[in-house]
Structure formats: C-alpha cells, structure tokens
Amino acid sequence: MNFKSSNESATIFTELMIPSYANFGGKVHGGILLSLMDKVAYVVATKHSAAYCVTVAVEGVEFINPVEVGELISVKAMVNYVGNTTMIIGMRVESLNPKTGVVKHTNSCYFTMAAKDDQGKLMQVPGLEINNEKHLRRFAEGKALKEFSKAKRKMLKSDLNHLSVEELKVQLKAEKVLFASDL
Ligand SMILES: CC(C)(COP(=O)(O)OP(=O)(O)OC[C@H]1O[C@@H](n2cnc3c(N)ncnc32)[C@H](O)[C@@H]1OP(=O)(O)O)[C@@H](O)C(=O)NCCC(=O)NCCS
C-alpha cells in the first residue's frame, strides 16, 4: 500500500475579507467562510489522494467569533485520518486584524472528503504515515469521529421512526412548538 505523510498535503491559505463578503450586520457571512474552508479541504484532499474529490460531510462547524471586513482569514488544514475511500481533513480557522495584530480563533472543524476516479467511482486513498504524537492523536480522533458520525446517521434515520405522532407530541410537549389541531 502507498503511504503519505500529512505534511505533504498540509495547507495554510490566507484571504482578505472584502466588503462584498459582509452581511447586513457588517460581519463576514458564515457561508463565505464555509466556501473558503471547502476549497482548502479540497486542496488538501486532492493533494493526498492525487484524485478528484468530493465533500461528503462537515462536522463541528461553530462560529466562535465574528469576522470583520478587513481582517485576514487563515485556514490551516491537514489530513487527520484516512479510511478506505475517504479522508478527514481537520482545519483551524483564525482571523487576524492586521492593524492591531489581534488573532482570534474563529472555527475548527472536520471535512470528510471522498476520492473518485475518472468514472466517478469511489477509489482507495493512500494510507497515512504518522511521524509524531500529535498526528497519532489526530488520527485516533478521526477514527472516533467517523464512528460517531456513522452512529449519528443511524440514530437520526431509525431511532425516532418507530414513534407514533402521539408519542412524538408527548416527547416534544415542553419544546417551543405549536401543533396544528389536525396533526
Ligand atoms: C458520500 C458518497 C461518496 C457515499 O457513497 P456510498 O456509495 O453511499 O458510500 P459507502 O456507504 O460505500 O461509504 C463510502 C465511504 O463514504 C463514507 N461515508 C458515506 N456517507 C458518509 C457520511 N454521511 N458522512 C461521512 N462519511 C460518509 C463511508 O464511511 C465510507 O468511507 P471509507 O470508504 O473511507 O470507509 C456518495 O453519496 C456521494 O458521492 N455523494 C455526493 C458527494 C458530492 O457530490 N459532494 C459534493 C457536494 S455538491
């Protein structure tokens, strides 16, 4: 099997936040950041796999601090884990106010990217060569995340399906929800 170090595909990308990225409140749209992160995830995944890649899932997106126009956003990303046909790309996003030098942690998350061949079929990705403890821990976390995400999908699909409408209404009665009289 072919193995590659995550250092070969690790990427840091920086972009200036321009006024057209802002929402009505003057802060940068979360969607702009997601789009930027998706591109960086693609770069890392395609470098590791030497293949066309697609985004399968994104876990753990939280916008911890708002991003202002004029700030520099840096996305640091690397392959944390590889499965058979997918890779988990871990990333940390920081904003830098270039005038004050203040750096804020904006977001950390995980993109699952799949490699596809020229026929659009999933293909095996190279294994990951681990050279230090930090990367070893990230690989173990990636494996745990993959299992957690699989369990979550299973739970969302099946666990609530067996409940009747009446049972669901009882379960949700303390929530902020108004049931139509004919439900
Ligand atoms: C995601 C996709 C590849 C799964 O295909 P599938 O044939 O159902 O996949 P399988 O169940 O055989 O799983 C294949 C791999 O995907 C992973 N996977 C499948 N669904 C997943 C999900 N929702 N989240 C994370 N990983 C997932 C599996 O764990 C497996 O990983 P591994 O090969 O590394 O072990 C397929 O649905 C797809 O191509 N989706 C469209 C992706 C796309 O076009 N993205 C661009 C968005 S516009």
The ligand as a Tripos MOL2 file, in Angstrom:
@<TRIPOS>MOLECULE
LIG
   48    50     1     0     0
SMALL
NO_CHARGES

@<TRIPOS>ATOM
      1 C1        -20.8340   10.2800    0.0080 C.3       1 LIG1
      2 C2        -20.8090    9.1910   -1.0130 C.3       1 LIG1
      3 C3        -19.4320    9.1110   -1.6000 C.3       1 LIG1
      4 C4        -21.1630    7.8940   -0.3020 C.3       1 LIG1
      5 O1        -21.3030    6.8830   -1.2720 O.3       1 LIG1
      6 P1        -21.8230    5.3900   -0.8590 P.3       1 LIG1
      7 O2        -21.6210    4.5160   -2.0260 O.co2     1 LIG1
      8 O3        -23.1540    5.5020   -0.2120 O.co2     1 LIG1
      9 O4        -20.7580    5.1340    0.2320 O.3       1 LIG1
     10 P2        -20.4730    3.9610    1.2440 P.3       1 LIG1
     11 O5        -21.5600    3.7560    2.2320 O.co2     1 LIG1
     12 O6        -19.9670    2.7590    0.4920 O.co2     1 LIG1
     13 O7        -19.2470    4.6310    2.0080 O.3       1 LIG1
     14 C5        -18.1270    5.0750    1.3030 C.3       1 LIG1
     15 C6        -17.3190    5.9260    2.2150 C.3       1 LIG1
     16 O8        -18.0190    7.1640    2.4740 O.3       1 LIG1
     17 C7        -18.1580    7.3200    3.8840 C.3       1 LIG1
     18 N1        -19.4320    7.9960    4.0880 N.ar      1 LIG1
     19 C8        -20.5950    7.7020    3.4780 C.ar      1 LIG1
     20 N2        -21.5350    8.5410    3.9020 N.ar      1 LIG1
     21 C9        -20.9450    9.3910    4.7920 C.ar      1 LIG1
     22 C10       -21.4010   10.4770    5.5770 C.ar      1 LIG1
     23 N3        -22.6600   10.9030    5.5320 N.pl3     1 LIG1
     24 N4        -20.5290   11.1080    6.3760 N.ar      1 LIG1
     25 C11       -19.2340   10.7210    6.4320 C.ar      1 LIG1
     26 N5        -18.7360    9.6860    5.7030 N.ar      1 LIG1
     27 C12       -19.5960    9.0310    4.9070 C.ar      1 LIG1
     28 C13       -18.1040    5.9170    4.4520 C.3       1 LIG1
     29 O9        -17.7340    5.9350    5.8200 O.3       1 LIG1
     30 C14       -17.0530    5.2850    3.5690 C.3       1 LIG1
     31 O10       -15.7720    5.7230    3.9910 O.3       1 LIG1
     32 P3        -14.4620    4.8100    3.7510 P.3       1 LIG1
     33 O11       -14.5090    4.2780    2.3450 O.co2     1 LIG1
     34 O12       -13.3010    5.7180    3.9360 O.co2     1 LIG1
     35 O13       -14.5040    3.7280    4.7710 O.co2     1 LIG1
     36 C15       -21.8580    9.4590   -2.1460 C.3       1 LIG1
     37 O14       -23.1120    9.5460   -1.5280 O.3       1 LIG1
     38 C16       -21.5820   10.7260   -2.9260 C.2       1 LIG1
     39 O15       -20.8370   10.6880   -3.9010 O.2       1 LIG1
     40 N6        -22.1900   11.8520   -2.5310 N.am      1 LIG1
     41 C17       -22.0900   13.1040   -3.2720 C.3       1 LIG1
     42 C18       -20.8680   13.8590   -2.8370 C.3       1 LIG1
     43 C19       -20.7720   15.1400   -3.5930 C.2       1 LIG1
     44 O16       -21.0410   15.1860   -4.7740 O.2       1 LIG1
     45 N7        -20.3590   16.2040   -2.9100 N.am      1 LIG1
     46 C20       -20.3300   17.4950   -3.4550 C.3       1 LIG1
     47 C21       -21.4080   18.2810   -2.8460 C.3       1 LIG1
     48 S1        -22.1390   19.3500   -4.0000 S.3       1 LIG1
@<TRIPOS>BOND
     1     1     2 1
     2     2     3 1
     3     2     4 1
     4     2    36 1
     5     4     5 1
     6     5     6 1
     7     6     7 2
     8     6     8 1
     9     6     9 1
    10     9    10 1
    11    10    11 2
    12    10    12 1
    13    10    13 1
    14    13    14 1
    15    14    15 1
    16    15    16 1
    17    15    30 1
    18    16    17 1
    19    17    18 1
    20    17    28 1
    21    18    19 ar
    22    18    27 ar
    23    19    20 ar
    24    20    21 ar
    25    21    22 ar
    26    21    27 ar
    27    22    23 1
    28    22    24 ar
    29    24    25 ar
    30    25    26 ar
    31    26    27 ar
    32    28    29 1
    33    28    30 1
    34    30    31 1
    35    31    32 1
    36    32    33 2
    37    32    34 1
    38    32    35 1
    39    36    37 1
    40    36    38 1
    41    38    39 2
    42    38    40 1
    43    40    41 1
    44    41    42 1
    45    42    43 1
    46    43    44 2
    47    43    45 1
    48    45    46 1
    49    46    47 1
    50    47    48 1
@<TRIPOS>SUBSTRUCTURE
     1 LIG1         1 GROUP 0 **** ****
